[in-house]
Amino acid sequence: MRPSRYDVVIAGGGHNGLTAAAYLARAGRSVLVLERQDQVGGVAVSARAFDGVDARLSRYSYLVSLLPDTIVADLGLRVELRPRRIASYTPAGAGGLLIDDGDTARTAASFAALTGDGRDWDSWQRFYAAMGNLARRIFPTMTEPLRSRAELRALAGDDATWVYRRDESLRLPRAQTFVLTDDGIPYLRPELVFLFKAKAMRPKDELDFVTALPRLDLPWLHRLLDPNHPWLRT
């Protein structure tokens, strides 16, 4: 086999491959990018999503919000990102759930119309506040050498949220995080599902918990939930 004429060969010309190639080239390395499609860009390319509709949509429009400003500046990208007011709309039955970042009252009303009261709206606000705090602390490290679990946990500065939302699930091997149906389809381990529902403690969730009780690993849940959690006294 002849030696390569390139310092680095990158398989895949998607947005990640192109970004890696650009950084390597800036560092003085010779780079070859291999792409099987007739164009590069991966999901960052706009495409016609619907037959017969002459409209090009970006499949990257959701994830582009995660593009770090440092990469834009380092590579001199000519791109301008603008925030959108409507974060999401999720159809549900005859209605749906609207998240309007520009109108808190409208979002609260949408939660109330869908769930019947304000408890889910209150829980959602607490959840997003906690996740926002984690993101502001941890996201800037995404373009740095990977930090250890202990370092990220210390940086998060919110031990309760870190343990509840991330640490224990990451500690599980992949084979224990998912279980298979009789048809071989993977789905999230029930104990993890109830771990996320335990804070809200809605009547329906408690009923689901009681129904699933014979199939749950209670010692595992005991390690994660408050010992006085009412579900554990069921």
C-alpha positions as CSV (number, residue, x, y, z in Angstrom):
1,M,0.0,0.0,0.0
2,R,1.4,3.4,-1.0
3,P,1.6,6.0,1.7
4,S,-1.1,8.7,1.7
5,R,-0.3,12.1,0.2
6,Y,-2.5,13.6,2.9
7,D,-2.0,14.1,6.6
8,V,-5.7,13.5,7.3
9,V,-8.5,11.7,5.4
10,I,-12.1,12.6,6.6
11,A,-14.9,10.2,5.7
12,G,-18.0,12.3,5.2
13,G,-18.5,15.8,4.0
14,G,-21.3,16.9,6.3
15,H,-21.1,20.0,8.5
16,N,-19.0,18.2,11.1
17,G,-16.6,16.8,8.5
18,L,-16.2,20.2,6.8
19,T,-15.6,21.9,10.1
20,A,-12.9,19.5,11.1
21,A,-11.3,19.8,7.7
22,A,-11.3,23.6,7.9
23,Y,-9.6,23.6,11.3
24,L,-7.0,21.0,10.2
25,A,-6.2,23.1,7.1
26,R,-5.9,26.2,9.2
27,A,-3.4,24.3,11.3
28,G,-1.3,23.5,8.2
29,R,-2.4,20.0,7.6
30,S,-3.2,18.6,4.1
31,V,-6.7,17.2,4.2
32,L,-8.8,15.0,1.9
33,V,-12.6,14.9,2.5
34,L,-14.5,11.9,1.0
35,E,-18.2,12.3,0.3
36,R,-20.5,9.7,-1.4
37,Q,-23.2,12.2,-2.3
38,D,-23.0,14.6,-5.2
39,Q,-22.8,17.5,-2.8
40,V,-21.2,18.3,0.5
41,G,-22.9,19.8,3.6
42,G,-25.0,16.9,4.9
43,V,-28.0,18.1,6.9
44,A,-26.9,21.7,6.5
45,V,-28.1,21.6,2.9
46,S,-31.5,22.9,2.0
47,A,-33.7,20.5,0.1
48,R,-37.2,20.1,-1.3
49,A,-38.9,18.2,1.4
50,F,-42.3,17.7,-0.3
51,D,-43.0,16.4,-3.7
52,G,-44.6,19.0,-5.9
53,V,-43.9,21.9,-3.6
54,D,-41.2,24.2,-4.9
55,A,-39.9,25.2,-1.5
56,R,-36.4,24.4,-0.1
57,L,-36.2,23.7,3.6
58,S,-33.2,23.3,5.8
59,R,-33.0,20.0,7.6
60,Y,-30.4,21.7,9.9
61,S,-32.7,24.6,11.0
62,Y,-33.2,23.2,14.5
63,L,-29.7,22.2,15.2
64,V,-28.1,25.3,13.8
65,S,-28.9,27.1,17.0
66,L,-26.2,24.9,18.5
67,L,-23.5,26.3,16.2
68,P,-20.9,27.9,18.5
69,D,-20.0,31.5,17.9
70,T,-16.4,30.6,18.3
71,I,-16.5,28.4,15.2
72,V,-18.3,31.1,13.2
73,A,-15.5,33.6,14.2
74,D,-12.6,31.1,13.8
75,L,-13.6,30.1,10.3
76,G,-14.9,33.5,9.1
77,L,-18.3,32.1,8.2
78,R,-20.6,34.4,6.5
79,V,-23.7,33.4,8.3
80,E,-26.2,35.3,10.4
81,L,-28.4,33.4,12.8
82,R,-31.7,35.0,14.0
83,P,-33.9,33.8,16.9
84,R,-37.4,32.7,16.2
85,R,-40.3,33.7,18.4
86,I,-42.2,30.4,18.2
87,A,-40.0,27.7,19.8
88,S,-42.3,24.8,18.9
89,Y,-45.9,23.6,18.3
90,T,-46.8,20.0,19.2
91,P,-50.1,18.7,17.8
92,A,-52.2,16.8,20.4
93,G,-55.7,15.6,19.6
94,A,-57.8,18.4,18.3
95,G,-55.4,21.0,19.6
96,G,-51.8,21.3,20.5
97,L,-49.1,22.8,22.7
98,L,-47.6,26.2,21.6
99,I,-44.4,27.5,23.0
100,D,-44.2,31.2,22.3
101,D,-41.0,32.7,23.6
102,G,-42.4,36.2,23.1
103,D,-45.6,35.8,25.0
104,T,-45.4,33.9,28.4
105,A,-49.2,34.3,29.0
106,R,-49.9,32.7,25.6
107,T,-47.7,29.7,26.4
108,A,-49.2,29.3,29.9
109,A,-52.7,29.4,28.3
110,S,-51.7,26.7,25.8
111,F,-50.5,24.5,28.7
112,A,-53.7,25.0,30.6
113,A,-55.9,24.3,27.6
114,L,-54.0,21.0,26.9
115,T,-53.5,19.7,30.5
116,G,-56.5,21.3,32.3
117,D,-54.5,23.1,35.0
118,G,-51.2,25.1,35.6
119,R,-49.1,22.4,37.2
120,D,-47.5,21.2,34.0
121,W,-46.7,24.8,33.1
122,D,-45.1,25.4,36.4
123,S,-43.0,22.2,36.1
124,W,-42.0,23.1,32.6
125,Q,-40.8,26.5,33.7
126,R,-38.7,24.9,36.5
127,F,-37.3,22.4,34.1
128,Y,-36.3,24.9,31.5
129,A,-34.8,27.2,34.1
130,A,-32.6,24.3,35.4
131,M,-31.6,23.2,31.8
132,G,-30.8,26.8,30.9
133,N,-28.5,27.2,33.8
134,L,-26.7,24.0,32.9
135,A,-26.4,25.0,29.3
136,R,-25.0,28.4,30.0
137,R,-22.3,26.8,32.2
138,I,-21.5,23.7,30.1
139,F,-22.1,24.7,26.4
140,P,-19.0,26.9,26.2
141,T,-16.8,23.8,26.9
142,M,-18.1,22.0,23.8
143,T,-15.3,23.4,21.7
144,E,-12.7,22.6,24.3
145,P,-11.0,19.3,25.1
146,L,-13.5,16.9,26.7
147,R,-13.7,17.4,30.5
148,S,-14.2,14.6,33.0
149,R,-17.6,13.8,34.5
150,A,-16.4,15.2,37.8
151,E,-15.2,18.4,36.2
152,L,-18.5,19.0,34.4
153,R,-20.5,18.2,37.5
154,A,-18.5,20.8,39.5
155,L,-18.9,23.3,36.7
156,A,-22.7,22.8,36.5
157,G,-22.9,24.0,40.1
158,D,-26.3,22.4,40.6
159,D,-25.8,19.0,42.0
160,A,-29.5,18.1,42.3
161,T,-30.3,18.8,38.7
162,W,-27.1,17.1,37.5
163,V,-27.8,13.9,39.3
164,Y,-31.5,13.9,38.6
165,R,-31.3,14.6,34.9
166,R,-27.9,13.3,33.6
167,D,-25.5,11.6,35.9
168,E,-27.3,8.3,36.8
169,S,-28.5,7.7,33.2
170,L,-25.0,8.2,31.8
171,R,-23.6,5.8,34.4
172,L,-25.7,3.0,32.9
173,P,-24.3,0.8,30.2
174,R,-26.2,1.2,26.9
175,A,-27.6,-2.4,27.3
176,Q,-29.2,-1.4,30.6
177,T,-30.5,2.0,29.4
178,F,-32.8,0.4,26.8
179,V,-34.9,-2.8,26.8
180,L,-36.3,-4.7,23.8
181,T,-39.8,-5.5,22.8
182,D,-40.7,-9.1,21.7
183,D,-40.1,-7.7,18.1
184,G,-36.6,-6.5,19.0
185,I,-37.5,-2.8,19.0
186,P,-35.5,-0.9,21.7
187,Y,-37.3,1.5,24.1
188,L,-36.2,3.5,27.1
189,R,-35.9,1.5,30.3
190,P,-39.2,2.0,32.4
191,E,-37.2,3.0,35.5
192,L,-35.7,6.0,33.6
193,V,-39.1,7.0,32.4
194,F,-40.5,7.1,35.9
195,L,-37.4,8.9,37.1
196,F,-38.3,11.8,34.9
197,K,-42.0,11.7,35.9
198,A,-41.3,11.5,39.6
199,K,-41.0,15.2,40.1
200,A,-44.4,16.1,38.7
201,M,-46.2,13.2,40.4
202,R,-49.4,13.5,38.3
203,P,-52.2,11.1,39.2
204,K,-51.9,9.4,35.8
205,D,-48.1,8.9,36.3
206,E,-48.7,7.3,39.7
207,L,-51.3,5.0,38.2
208,D,-48.8,4.0,35.5
209,F,-46.2,3.4,38.1
210,V,-48.4,1.1,40.2
211,T,-49.3,-0.8,37.0
212,A,-45.7,-1.2,36.1
213,L,-44.5,-2.0,39.6
214,P,-44.1,-5.8,39.1
215,R,-41.6,-5.1,36.2
216,L,-39.6,-2.4,37.9
217,D,-36.2,-2.6,39.5
218,L,-37.1,-0.9,42.8
219,P,-33.7,-1.1,44.4
220,W,-32.4,0.9,41.5
221,L,-35.1,3.5,41.9
222,H,-34.4,3.7,45.6
223,R,-30.9,4.9,44.8
224,L,-32.2,7.8,42.7
225,L,-35.3,9.0,44.4
226,D,-35.8,10.5,47.8
227,P,-36.4,7.6,50.2
228,N,-39.6,9.4,51.3
229,H,-41.0,9.7,47.8
230,P,-44.6,8.5,48.0
231,W,-44.2,6.2,45.0
232,L,-41.6,4.2,47.0
233,R,-44.1,3.6,49.7
234,T,-46.7,2.1,47.3
